[in-house]
Amino acid sequence: MAAFSLTLTIAAAAPPVPAAATPIKIVALGDSLTAGFGLPENDGFVPRLQAALSADGIAAAVANAGVSGDTAADGLARLDWSVPAGTDAVIVELGANDMLRGLKPQATRAALDAILRRLTARHIAVLLCGMRAAPNLGDAYGREFARIYLELAAKYGVPLYPFFLDGVAADLKLTQADGMHPNAAGVDAIVGRILPKVKELIARARAQRAS
């Protein structure tokens, strides 16, 4: 009985776990670029990002909510179950398939706007990842498509990573045979470039959690 009482006393006296030590729960909401299309499980964007954060001693758990072929509207349609309760932050990587299908930029913008509006209403921190249009779609389409991300990031006050494939697109050494999806080396290049923005996202999420 005495030992049981001592155990209770020690447990009661133990300090609470600091909020900063509690892992930030991140959902990566995207398409095949997030899902890791064509790659071994451990070489996709989400596991490589998780590894990079862990290597830097950052307490975060990244969930893969990438679905190959998804448009921004598809991401919106599955938003509620892809981003469960308790999520602290979301990396939004959508729009590449909209562009590849030549969808009207207004439709892509409307879907991304709704995603950001619903996530911010839930007090979830967001990192918006931009995409660029292929040159064959024309200058006017490219400019209008690029504005989607700049204007929505400003509207909702969220950090923007301007081009998810920055440093990788059109580099045959960093892409798979299709010339579009990153290979393992390409994923590492993406993670290395986007990591500062993800750390900014985590800092925002911790601040929101503490407020």
N, CA, C and O of each residue as an XYZ file, in Angstrom:
844
protein
N       0.843     -1.211      0.000
C       0.000      0.000      0.000
C       0.869      1.249      0.000
O       0.570      2.235     -0.673
N       1.961      1.183      0.776
C       2.865      2.325      0.849
C       3.502      2.592     -0.505
O       3.650      3.743     -0.918
N       3.886      1.497     -1.206
C       4.497      1.654     -2.523
C       3.518      2.279     -3.507
O       3.904      3.117     -4.322
N       2.244      1.873     -3.435
C       1.210      2.424     -4.317
C       1.049      3.916     -4.070
O       0.931      4.696     -5.015
N       1.045      4.321     -2.790
C       0.911      5.731     -2.435
C       2.094      6.531     -2.952
O       1.929      7.664     -3.405
N       3.310      5.941     -2.885
C       4.497      6.630     -3.362
C       4.422      6.844     -4.875
O       4.817      7.894     -5.381
N       3.916      5.844     -5.586
C       3.775      5.961     -7.041
C       2.827      7.092     -7.407
O       3.107      7.875     -8.315
N       1.710      7.177     -6.701
C       0.758      8.245     -6.963
C       1.376      9.602     -6.698
O       1.146     10.551     -7.448
N       2.164      9.699     -5.628
C       2.782     10.970     -5.264
C       3.760     11.418     -6.341
O       3.781     12.588     -6.724
N       4.578     10.470     -6.832
C       5.551     10.804     -7.859
C       4.848     11.240     -9.143
O       5.255     12.208     -9.785
N       3.774     10.506     -9.514
C       3.028     10.842    -10.730
C       2.401     12.219    -10.627
O       2.408     12.988    -11.587
N       1.856     12.528     -9.449
C       1.211     13.817     -9.258
C       2.210     14.951     -9.315
O       1.887     16.057     -9.750
N       3.455     14.666     -8.862
C       4.466     15.715     -8.819
C       5.166     15.919    -10.156
O       5.863     16.918    -10.336
N       4.996     14.991    -11.100
C       5.677     15.090    -12.389
C       5.194     16.315    -13.151
O       3.990     16.556    -13.229
N       6.113     17.091    -13.712
C       5.708     18.299    -14.434
C       4.978     17.958    -15.717
O       5.247     16.913    -16.310
N       4.061     18.807    -16.166
C       3.352     18.548    -17.424
C       4.309     18.626    -18.611
O       5.334     19.304    -18.550
N       3.963     17.923    -19.689
C       4.783     17.970    -20.891
C       4.640     19.358    -21.528
O       3.519     19.796    -21.789
N       5.758     20.060    -21.783
C       5.658     21.389    -22.388
C       4.941     21.329    -23.731
O       5.085     20.365    -24.482
N       4.168     22.373    -24.023
C       3.425     22.393    -25.281
C       4.356     22.296    -26.480
O       4.008     21.699    -27.499
N       5.562     22.895    -26.353
C       6.504     22.889    -27.464
C       7.008     21.494    -27.783
O       7.458     21.233    -28.899
N       6.933     20.580    -26.792
C       7.418     19.220    -27.009
C       6.350     18.321    -27.620
O       6.654     17.223    -28.084
N       5.100     18.781    -27.622
C       4.021     17.999    -28.206
C       4.100     18.110    -29.719
O       4.093     19.224    -30.243
N       4.175     16.994    -30.443
C       4.323     17.074    -31.895
C       3.194     17.849    -32.559
O       2.020     17.682    -32.228
N       3.576     18.696    -33.499
C       2.603     19.394    -34.333
C       2.085     18.406    -35.377
O       2.869     17.755    -36.067
N       0.777     18.301    -35.487
C       0.170     17.372    -36.445
C      -0.069     18.098    -37.769
O      -0.870     19.029    -37.853
N       0.648     17.647    -38.797
C       0.586     18.267    -40.117
C      -0.051     17.297    -41.102
O       0.249     16.103    -41.088
N      -0.924     17.811    -41.950
C      -1.467     17.028    -43.054
C      -0.965     17.647    -44.354
O      -1.089     18.853    -44.568
N      -0.396     16.809    -45.221
C       0.005     17.256    -46.552
C      -1.122     16.901    -47.511
O      -1.298     15.739    -47.877
N      -1.882     17.913    -47.912
C      -3.053     17.731    -48.769
C      -2.658     18.040    -50.211
O      -2.377     19.191    -50.545
N      -2.635     17.008    -51.070
C      -2.182     17.280    -52.422
C      -2.537     16.205    -53.411
O      -3.464     15.419    -53.214
N      -1.764     16.193    -54.495
C      -1.976     15.254    -55.588
C      -0.826     14.256    -55.642
O      -0.275     13.902    -54.600
N      -0.451     13.797    -56.832
C       0.597     12.779    -56.946
C       1.952     13.279    -56.464
O       2.781     12.477    -56.036
N       2.193     14.580    -56.523
C       3.462     15.124    -56.055
C       3.606     14.952    -54.552
O       4.713     14.761    -54.047
N       2.499     15.019    -53.845
C       2.478     14.759    -52.406
C       2.425     13.263    -52.130
O       3.082     12.767    -51.215
N       1.642     12.554    -52.923
C       1.422     11.124    -52.678
C       2.681     10.291    -52.852
O       2.804      9.222    -52.255
N       3.631     10.776    -53.675
C       4.849     10.010    -53.924
C       4.720      9.074    -55.099
O       5.268      7.972    -55.084
N       3.998      9.504    -56.123
C       3.749      8.677    -57.302
C       5.045      8.117    -57.892
O       6.013      8.849    -58.094
N       5.050      6.806    -58.165
C       6.172      6.173    -58.835
C       7.394      5.930    -57.989
O       8.433      5.525    -58.511
N       7.298      6.169    -56.680
C       8.455      6.048    -55.800
C       8.237      4.992    -54.726
O       7.096      4.735    -54.342
N       9.315      4.372    -54.230
C       9.184      3.517    -53.051
C       8.596      4.326    -51.898
O       8.757      5.545    -51.833
N       7.916      3.636    -50.996
C       7.180      4.320    -49.932
C       8.029      5.325    -49.163
O       7.552      6.414    -48.843
N       9.260      4.985    -48.867
C      10.092      5.853    -48.034
C      10.731      7.012    -48.791
O      11.378      7.861    -48.178
N      10.563      7.064    -50.115
C      11.206      8.103    -50.915
C      10.271      9.216    -51.329
O      10.698     10.156    -52.001
N       9.000      9.138    -50.946
C       8.050     10.181    -51.296
C       8.248     11.449    -50.499
O       9.046     11.494    -49.563
N       7.508     12.489    -50.882
C       7.649     13.801    -50.246
C       7.389     13.750    -48.745
O       8.171     14.288    -47.962
N       6.306     13.111    -48.343
C       5.937     13.117    -46.919
C       6.971     12.399    -46.052
O       7.420     12.984    -45.066
N       7.372     11.167    -46.365
C       8.386     10.532    -45.514
C       9.724     11.255    -45.525
O      10.412     11.276    -44.505
N      10.113     11.849    -46.655
C      11.389     12.575    -46.682
C      11.296     13.878    -45.884
O      12.260     14.278    -45.232
N      10.142     14.536    -45.936
C       9.945     15.728    -45.117
C       9.955     15.357    -43.639
O      10.576     16.040    -42.824
N       9.267     14.274    -43.298
C       9.258     13.804    -41.914
C      10.681     13.530    -41.435
O      11.044     13.905    -40.320
N      11.478     12.886    -42.263
C      12.856     12.571    -41.897
C      13.685     13.842    -41.689
O      14.500     13.917    -40.769
N      13.468     14.831    -42.546
C      14.217     16.081    -42.427
C      13.861     16.824    -41.146
O      14.741     17.361    -40.473
N      12.581     16.856    -40.807
C      12.156     17.514    -39.571
C      12.725     16.785    -38.359
O      13.211     17.418    -37.421
N      12.664     15.463    -38.377
C      13.193     14.669    -37.260
C      14.685     14.888    -37.108
O      15.187     14.977    -35.987
N      15.404     14.977    -38.225
C      16.854     15.192    -38.178
C      17.201     16.532    -37.553
O      18.267     16.689    -36.957
N      16.295     17.503    -37.689
C      16.509     18.819    -37.091
C      15.944     18.921    -35.674
O      15.950     19.993    -35.068
N      15.455     17.789    -35.154
C      14.938     17.775    -33.792
C      13.604     18.464    -33.636
O      13.269     18.913    -32.539
N      12.830     18.561    -34.708
C      11.526     19.235    -34.667
C      10.429     18.208    -34.442
O      10.301     17.245    -35.198
N       9.639     18.421    -33.398
C       8.552     17.488    -33.061
C       7.357     17.756    -33.953
O       6.586     18.685    -33.718
N       7.215     16.940    -34.967
C       6.094     17.077    -35.894
C       5.779     15.718    -36.481
O       6.670     14.893    -36.682
N       4.493     15.489    -36.756
C       4.045     14.251    -37.384
C       3.313     14.632    -38.669
O       2.295     15.323    -38.629
N       3.838     14.178    -39.806
C       3.283     14.562    -41.106
C       2.481     13.403    -41.688
O       3.010     12.306    -41.871
N       1.213     13.646    -41.978
C       0.332     12.631    -42.569
C       0.196     12.875    -44.065
O       0.092     14.020    -44.506
N       0.199     11.802    -44.840
C       0.111     11.897    -46.296
C      -1.346     11.853    -46.750
O      -1.998     10.811    -46.683
N      -1.849     13.000    -47.214
C      -3.197     13.070    -47.781
C      -3.096     13.463    -49.243
O      -3.866     14.287    -49.735
N      -2.124     12.854    -49.936
C      -1.977     13.079    -51.362
C      -2.710     12.008    -52.145
O      -2.618     10.825    -51.815
N      -3.431     12.407    -53.171
C      -4.153     11.470    -54.023
C      -3.791     11.776    -55.475
O      -4.060     12.870    -55.972
N      -3.186     10.814    -56.141
C      -2.768     11.017    -57.529
C      -3.969     11.356    -58.407
O      -5.021     10.721    -58.327
N      -3.786     12.367    -59.243
C      -4.835     12.778    -60.166
C      -5.781     13.821    -59.626
O      -6.610     14.340    -60.374
N      -5.684     14.143    -58.360
C      -6.629     15.098    -57.776
C      -6.445     16.507    -58.329
O      -5.322     16.982    -58.503
N      -7.553     17.155    -58.596
C      -7.586     18.584    -58.887
C      -7.845     19.321    -57.571
O      -8.057     18.702    -56.528
N      -7.824     20.643    -57.642
C      -8.142     21.425    -56.449
C      -9.563     21.144    -55.982
O      -9.818     21.084    -54.780
N     -10.486     20.972    -56.916
C     -11.878     20.660    -56.548
C     -11.974     19.306    -55.870
O     -12.764     19.138    -54.942
N     -11.180     18.332    -56.319
C     -11.164     17.024    -55.660
C     -10.650     17.146    -54.232
O     -11.183     16.519    -53.316
N      -9.615     17.955    -54.049
C      -9.086     18.165    -52.707
C     -10.115     18.803    -51.796
O     -10.227     18.439    -50.626
N     -10.866     19.754    -52.330
C     -11.927     20.387    -51.554
C     -12.997     19.375    -51.173
O     -13.493     19.391    -50.047
N     -13.360     18.491    -52.109
C     -14.427     17.529    -51.856
C     -14.092     16.577    -50.714
O     -14.993     16.118    -50.012
N     -12.814     16.272    -50.517
C     -12.432     15.335    -49.456
C     -11.759     16.036    -48.275
O     -11.139     15.386    -47.434
N     -11.882     17.343    -48.218
C     -11.157     18.117    -47.207
C     -11.466     17.667    -45.778
O     -10.552     17.484    -44.974
N     -12.737     17.492    -45.464
C     -13.111     17.230    -44.077
C     -12.541     15.923    -43.552
O     -12.094     15.864    -42.407
N     -12.547     14.864    -44.374
C     -12.012     13.605    -43.868
C     -10.514     13.477    -44.084
O      -9.862     12.659    -43.435
N      -9.963     14.275    -44.987
C      -8.514     14.263    -45.180
C      -7.795     15.041    -44.086
O      -6.643     14.752    -43.763
N      -8.477     16.023    -43.521
C      -7.897     16.852    -42.463
C      -8.746     16.656    -41.210
O      -9.691     17.411    -40.980
N      -8.422     15.652    -40.401
C      -9.265     15.326    -39.247
C      -9.130     16.325    -38.119
O      -8.230     17.164    -38.118
N     -10.035     16.226    -37.160
C      -9.959     17.055    -35.962
C      -8.624     16.810    -35.277
O      -8.119     15.687    -35.258
N      -8.063     17.868    -34.720
C      -6.773     17.752    -34.049
C      -5.600     18.114    -34.929
O      -4.466     18.168    -34.453
N      -5.847     18.364    -36.205
C      -4.777     18.789    -37.111
C      -4.360     20.214    -36.766
O      -5.204     21.090    -36.577
N      -3.056     20.434    -36.687
C      -2.532     21.770    -36.366
C      -2.196     22.574    -37.611
O      -2.322     23.798    -37.610
N      -1.770     21.904    -38.669
C      -1.283     22.608    -39.854
C      -1.508     21.759    -41.103
O      -1.546     20.530    -41.044
N      -1.654     22.448    -42.229
C      -1.857     21.759    -43.511
C      -0.941     22.375    -44.565
O      -0.855     23.596    -44.700
N      -0.268     21.512    -45.300
C       0.464     21.921    -46.497
C      -0.459     21.659    -47.686
O      -0.791     20.508    -47.969
N      -0.870     22.705    -48.375
C      -1.791     22.571    -49.504
C      -0.985     22.596    -50.801
O      -0.383     23.610    -51.153
N      -0.983     21.463    -51.503
C      -0.250     21.327    -52.768
C      -1.231     20.792    -53.812
O      -1.346     19.583    -54.013
N      -1.925     21.702    -54.463
C      -2.944     21.329    -55.451
C      -2.916     22.331    -56.610
O      -2.523     23.485    -56.444
N      -3.334     21.871    -57.760
C      -3.433     22.748    -58.919
C      -2.701     22.232    -60.148
O      -2.990     22.657    -61.267
N      -1.747     21.312    -59.948
C      -0.994     20.799    -61.106
C      -1.909     20.100    -62.098
O      -1.772     20.293    -63.306
N      -2.833     19.297    -61.610
C      -3.730     18.573    -62.518
C      -4.754     19.504    -63.164
O      -5.195     19.263    -64.288
N      -5.128     20.558    -62.459
C      -5.999     21.566    -63.065
C      -5.307     22.148    -64.298
O      -5.897     22.275    -65.370
N      -4.034     22.496    -64.104
C      -3.262     23.094    -65.188
C      -3.070     22.109    -66.340
O      -3.244     22.470    -67.504
N      -2.712     20.875    -66.017
C      -2.470     19.874    -67.064
C      -3.733     19.587    -67.879
O      -3.655     19.231    -69.055
N      -4.880     19.744    -67.252
C      -6.142     19.520    -67.960
C      -6.666     20.792    -68.623
O      -7.698     20.774    -69.293
N      -5.950     21.887    -68.430
C      -6.373     23.146    -69.025
C      -7.647     23.710    -68.430
O      -8.385     24.430    -69.103
N      -7.913     23.383    -67.151
C      -9.115     23.907    -66.509
C      -9.009     25.419    -66.342
O      -7.913     25.971    -66.247
N     -10.135     26.064    -66.308
C     -10.131     27.519    -66.156
C      -9.528     27.905    -64.802
O      -9.910     27.346    -63.774
N      -8.588     28.856    -64.796
C      -7.975     29.277    -63.535
C      -8.994     29.745    -62.497
O      -8.771     29.608    -61.294
N     -10.116     30.298    -62.969
C     -11.139     30.764    -62.013
C     -11.684     29.604    -61.181
O     -11.979     29.769    -59.997
N     -11.818     28.427    -61.806
C     -12.334     27.264    -61.085
C     -11.311     26.769    -60.064
O     -11.672     26.403    -58.945
N     -10.044     26.758    -60.448
C      -8.988     26.357    -59.521
C      -8.921     27.320    -58.349
O      -8.803     26.906    -57.196
N      -8.997     28.604    -58.653
C      -8.955     29.615    -57.601
C     -10.118     29.446    -56.627
O      -9.930     29.528    -55.413
N     -11.317     29.211    -57.157
C     -12.496     29.080    -56.297
C     -12.344     27.896    -55.345
O     -12.698     27.995    -54.171
N     -11.820     26.780    -55.843
C     -11.653     25.603    -54.998
C     -10.580     25.836    -53.928
O     -10.777     25.488    -52.763
N      -9.453     26.422    -54.320
C      -8.394     26.698    -53.345
C      -8.850     27.740    -52.321
O      -8.517     27.647    -51.139
N      -9.604     28.722    -52.780
C     -10.148     29.738    -51.871
C     -11.020     29.070    -50.810
O     -10.913     29.389    -49.626
N     -11.879     28.147    -51.230
C     -12.755     27.455    -50.278
C     -11.952     26.610    -49.296
O     -12.287     26.544    -48.113
N     -10.891     25.962    -49.783
C     -10.040     25.161    -48.889
C      -9.403     26.043    -47.828
O      -9.436     25.715    -46.642
N      -8.824     27.162    -48.249
C      -8.165     28.061    -47.293
C      -9.170     28.671    -46.324
O      -8.886     28.811    -45.134
N     -10.344     29.034    -46.834
C     -11.368     29.621    -45.971
C     -11.792     28.633    -44.884
O     -11.939     29.010    -43.721
N     -11.987     27.386    -45.259
C     -12.441     26.397    -44.282
C     -11.337     26.026    -43.292
O     -11.610     25.801    -42.113
N     -10.113     25.964    -43.760
C      -9.020     25.635    -42.838
C      -8.761     26.775    -41.849
O      -8.551     26.528    -40.661
N      -8.775     28.008    -42.329
C      -8.550     29.130    -41.415
C      -9.704     29.267    -40.429
O      -9.492     29.659    -39.281
N     -10.922     28.948    -40.862
C     -12.061     28.978    -39.944
C     -11.900     27.950    -38.834
O     -12.413     28.134    -37.731
N     -11.189     26.871    -39.126
C     -10.908     25.841    -38.123
C      -9.650     26.159    -37.309
O      -9.221     25.354    -36.483
N      -9.066     27.325    -37.544
C      -7.846     27.761    -36.836
C      -6.689     26.790    -37.079
O      -5.940     26.453    -36.162
N      -6.562     26.355    -38.320
C      -5.474     25.484    -38.740
C      -4.497     26.317    -39.565
O      -4.898     26.997    -40.509
N      -3.215     26.262    -39.207
C      -2.193     26.987    -39.963
C      -2.022     26.341    -41.339
O      -2.150     25.126    -41.485
N      -1.731     27.170    -42.343
C      -1.651     26.681    -43.721
C      -0.377     27.174    -44.398
O       0.018     28.330    -44.244
N       0.259     26.278    -45.151
C       1.311     26.647    -46.093
C       0.766     26.347    -47.484
O       0.440     25.201    -47.793
N       0.668     27.366    -48.315
C       0.148     27.205    -49.670
C       1.311     27.013    -50.636
O       2.234     27.827    -50.669
N       1.270     25.948    -51.416
C       2.310     25.661    -52.394
C       1.807     26.009    -53.789
O       0.762     25.524    -54.221
N       2.550     26.842    -54.478
C       2.138     27.269    -55.804
C       2.559     26.297    -56.891
O       3.392     25.415    -56.683
N       1.959     26.486    -58.053
C       2.272     25.689    -59.249
C       2.339     26.651    -60.428
O       1.680     27.691    -60.433
N       3.144     26.294    -61.429
C       3.241     27.101    -62.638
C       2.611     26.362    -63.809
O       2.627     25.133    -63.873
N       2.062     27.131    -64.724
C       1.444     26.539    -65.905
C       2.499     26.201    -66.943
O       3.516     26.887    -67.044
N       2.265     25.160    -67.705
C       3.161     24.778    -68.789
C       3.150     25.869    -69.860
O       2.106     26.470    -70.113
N       4.305     26.135    -70.497
C       4.376     27.211    -71.498
C       3.398     27.045    -72.656
O       2.938     28.036    -73.222
N       3.076     25.805    -73.014
C       2.206     25.596    -74.173
C       0.771     26.073    -73.943
O      -0.026     26.128    -74.879
N       0.450     26.416    -72.700
C      -0.895     26.920    -72.407
C      -1.015     28.418    -72.673
O      -2.105     28.985    -72.596
N       0.103     29.047    -72.983
C       0.071     30.465    -73.347
C       0.394     31.387    -72.185
O       0.220     31.028    -71.021
N       0.868     32.581    -72.519
C       1.277     33.552    -71.506
C       0.109     34.026    -70.651
O       0.239     34.153    -69.434
N      -1.021     34.284    -71.278
C      -2.171     34.795    -70.534
C      -2.632     33.786    -69.485
O      -2.889     34.143    -68.335
N      -2.734     32.524    -69.897
C      -3.131     31.471    -68.950
C      -2.099     31.374    -67.826
O      -2.466     31.273    -66.656
N      -0.821     31.403    -68.173
C       0.230     31.280    -67.168
C       0.190     32.390    -66.142
O       0.354     32.141    -64.948
N      -0.027     33.621    -66.598
C      -0.091     34.746    -65.661
C      -1.289     34.635    -64.739
O      -1.179     34.849    -63.532
N      -2.444     34.296    -65.319
C      -3.648     34.180    -64.496
C      -3.522     33.033    -63.494
O      -3.972     33.145    -62.353
N      -2.910     31.936    -63.926
C      -2.735     30.789    -63.040
C      -1.795     31.137    -61.887
O      -2.072     30.787    -60.740
N      -0.697     31.818    -62.176
C       0.271     32.187    -61.139
C      -0.343     33.126    -60.110
O      -0.013     33.060    -58.926
N      -1.241     34.004    -60.565
C      -1.860     34.968    -59.646
C      -2.720     34.288    -58.584
O      -2.906     34.827    -57.493
N      -3.243     33.109    -58.904
C      -4.108     32.401    -57.951
C      -3.420     32.298    -56.599
O      -3.997     32.648    -55.569
N      -2.202     31.822    -56.609
C      -1.496     31.517    -55.367
C      -1.033     32.787    -54.648
O      -1.136     32.894    -53.426
N      -0.526     33.737    -55.417
C      -0.082     34.993    -54.813
C      -1.244     35.710    -54.121
O      -1.115     36.180    -52.990
N      -2.369     35.783    -54.815
C      -3.505     36.535    -54.285
C      -4.177     35.825    -53.116
O      -4.613     36.478    -52.168
N      -4.267     34.490    -53.170
C      -4.895     33.771    -52.058
C      -4.011     33.776    -50.823
O      -4.516     33.863    -49.704
N      -2.707     33.684    -51.005
C      -1.800     33.757    -49.852
C      -1.932     35.108    -49.165
O      -1.945     35.189    -47.936
N      -2.031     36.167    -49.960
C      -2.199     37.506    -49.396
C      -3.570     37.656    -48.735
O      -3.683     38.247    -47.661
N      -4.598     37.126    -49.372
C      -5.957     37.249    -48.839
C      -6.083     36.608    -47.463
O      -6.729     37.166    -46.576
N      -5.471     35.441    -47.280
C      -5.626     34.710    -46.020
C      -4.427     34.855    -45.093
O      -4.421     34.291    -43.999
N      -3.415     35.603    -45.515
C      -2.252     35.833    -44.663
C      -1.492     34.563    -44.329
O      -1.022     34.392    -43.204
N      -1.368     33.666    -45.311
C      -0.665     32.405    -45.089
C       0.649     32.425    -45.855
O       0.745     33.086    -46.889
N       1.669     31.709    -45.368
C       2.935     31.650    -46.108
C       2.761     30.936    -47.435
O       1.947     30.021    -47.564
N       3.537     31.365    -48.418
C       3.470     30.810    -49.768
C       4.830     30.268    -50.178
O       5.843     30.959    -50.071
N       4.844     29.020    -50.650
C       6.016     28.488    -51.332
C       5.672     28.593    -52.809
O       4.848     27.820    -53.298
N       6.281     29.533    -53.538
C       5.765     29.917    -54.853
C       5.634     28.808    -55.884
O       4.685     28.811    -56.668
N       6.575     27.850    -55.901
C       6.534     26.812    -56.932
C       7.030     25.510    -56.318
O       8.209     25.377    -55.988
N       6.120     24.551    -56.168
C       6.454     23.305    -55.476
C       7.605     22.565    -56.157
O       8.403     21.917    -55.480
N       7.699     22.650    -57.471
C       8.736     21.939    -58.218
C       9.955     22.817    -58.509
O      10.717     22.530    -59.432
N      10.139     23.868    -57.739
C      11.270     24.766    -57.928
C      12.590     23.987    -57.869
O      12.835     23.230    -56.930
N      13.431     24.186    -58.885
C      14.722     23.517    -58.928
C      14.670     22.096    -59.443
O      15.708     21.455    -59.603
N      13.470     21.594    -59.707
C      13.301     20.200    -60.137
C      12.661     20.111    -61.522
O      13.062     19.287    -62.344
N      11.678     20.950    -61.773
C      10.966     20.911    -63.057
C      11.937     21.045    -64.225
O      12.816     21.906    -64.219
N      11.769     20.194    -65.215
C      12.545     20.202    -66.464
C      13.988     19.724    -66.297
O      14.761     19.756    -67.255
N      14.358     19.285    -65.100
C      15.690     18.717    -64.882
C      15.575     17.194    -64.962
O      15.060     16.556    -64.044
N      16.051     16.624    -66.055
C      15.877     15.197    -66.283
C      16.612     14.336    -65.258
O      16.283     13.162    -65.086
N      17.593     14.904    -64.586
C      18.301     14.155    -63.546
C      17.482     14.058    -62.263
O      17.768     13.227    -61.402
N      16.469     14.903    -62.135
C      15.675     14.954    -60.906
C      14.231     14.506    -61.110
O      13.425     14.550    -60.180
N      13.910     14.078    -62.320
C      12.540     13.644    -62.601
C      12.519     12.199    -63.087
O      13.529     11.648    -63.526
N      11.343     11.614    -62.992
C      11.137     10.259    -63.486
C      11.050     10.267    -65.018
O      11.166     11.316    -65.653
N      10.845      9.090    -65.592
C      10.836      8.967    -67.046
C       9.761      9.817    -67.708
O       9.896     10.192    -68.873
N       8.671     10.131    -66.958
C       7.606     10.950    -67.543
C       7.988     12.418    -67.657
O       7.266     13.200    -68.276
N       9.112     12.797    -67.069
C       9.568     14.177    -67.138
C       8.811     15.144    -66.259
O       9.068     16.347    -66.301
N       7.875     14.642    -65.456
C       7.053     15.512    -64.608
C       7.240     15.221    -63.116
O       7.500     16.127    -62.324
N       7.104     13.955    -62.748
C       7.172     13.610    -61.328
C       8.622     13.500    -60.858
O       9.464     12.956    -61.573
N       8.917     14.009    -59.670
C      10.294     13.933    -59.179
C      10.701     12.502    -58.853
O       9.887     11.698    -58.400
N      11.976     12.197    -59.092
C      12.523     10.938    -58.609
C      12.987     11.140    -57.168
O      12.734     12.195    -56.588
N      13.653     10.164    -56.588
C      14.046     10.274    -55.178
C      14.956     11.478    -54.951
O      14.808     12.197    -53.963
N      15.899     11.694    -55.870
C      16.786     12.856    -55.738
C      16.003     14.153    -55.879
O      16.290     15.139    -55.201
N      15.012     14.145    -56.764
C      14.171     15.326    -56.925
C      13.370     15.641    -55.675
O      13.227     16.804    -55.299
N      12.849     14.604    -55.032
C      12.106     14.801    -53.784
C      13.022     15.416    -52.726
O      12.622     16.337    -52.013
N      14.233     14.913    -52.627
C      15.167     15.481    -51.651
C      15.447     16.950    -51.948
O      15.595     17.757    -51.030
N      15.521     17.295    -53.232
C      15.725     18.696    -53.603
C      14.527     19.551    -53.192
O      14.698     20.659    -52.683
N      13.324     19.042    -53.413
C      12.114     19.772    -53.011
C      12.093     19.974    -51.501
O      11.841     21.077    -51.015
N      12.357     18.908    -50.771
C      12.318     18.991    -49.305
C      13.352     19.999    -48.799
O      13.063     20.793    -47.904
N      14.549     19.964    -49.372
C      15.577     20.896    -48.933
C      15.189     22.342    -49.149
O      15.511     23.204    -48.332
N      14.494     22.616    -50.250
C      14.106     23.996    -50.557
C      12.887     24.454    -49.760
O      12.797     25.617    -49.368
N      11.950     23.535    -49.521
C      10.703     23.937    -48.864
C      10.820     23.913    -47.343
O       9.972     24.476    -46.649
N      11.857     23.270    -46.820
C      11.966     23.073    -45.369
C      11.857     24.365    -44.556
O      11.160     24.366    -43.541
N      12.508     25.464    -44.948
C      12.345     26.696    -44.158
C      10.893     27.153    -44.059
O      10.465     27.635    -43.010
N      10.131     27.004    -45.145
C       8.717     27.396    -45.108
C       7.910     26.464    -44.213
O       6.977     26.906    -43.543
N       8.258     25.180    -44.196
C       7.560     24.241    -43.316
C       7.865     24.576    -41.856
O       6.987     24.473    -41.000
N       9.088     24.970    -41.575
C       9.434     25.375    -40.204
C       8.660     26.632    -39.809
O       8.233     26.769    -38.663
N       8.485     27.541    -40.755
C       7.658     28.730    -40.489
C       6.218     28.319    -40.198
O       5.582     28.860    -39.294
N       5.711     27.364    -40.966
C       4.358     26.845    -40.732
C       4.232     26.258    -39.336
O       3.246     26.512    -38.644
N       5.214     25.479    -38.919
C       5.184     24.851    -37.596
C       5.211     25.912    -36.504
O       4.514     25.782    -35.497
N       6.005     26.954    -36.693
C       6.058     28.042    -35.709
C       4.704     28.734    -35.595
O       4.272     29.084    -34.497
N       4.043     28.928    -36.722
C       2.706     29.532    -36.699
C       1.717     28.624    -35.983
O       0.884     29.087    -35.204
N       1.816     27.328    -36.252
C       0.901     26.379    -35.616
C       1.108     26.357    -34.112
O       0.139     26.292    -33.355
N       2.349     26.409    -33.670
C       2.618     26.420    -32.217
C       2.076     27.694    -31.589
O       1.535     27.659    -30.484
N       2.215     28.808    -32.277
C       1.704     30.078    -31.753
C       0.184     30.033    -31.645
O      -0.384     30.530    -30.673
N      -0.484     29.434    -32.646
C      -1.940     29.333    -32.600
C      -2.369     28.394    -31.483
O      -3.374     28.634    -30.813
N      -1.608     27.328    -31.285
C      -1.944     26.383    -30.228
C      -1.824     27.032    -28.851
O      -2.601     26.730    -27.945
N      -0.845     27.925    -28.701
C      -0.601     28.559    -27.404
C      -1.546     29.705    -27.120
O      -1.702     30.112    -25.969
N      -2.193     30.240    -28.176
C      -3.066     31.424    -27.985
C      -4.433     31.022    -27.434
O      -5.286     31.881    -27.213
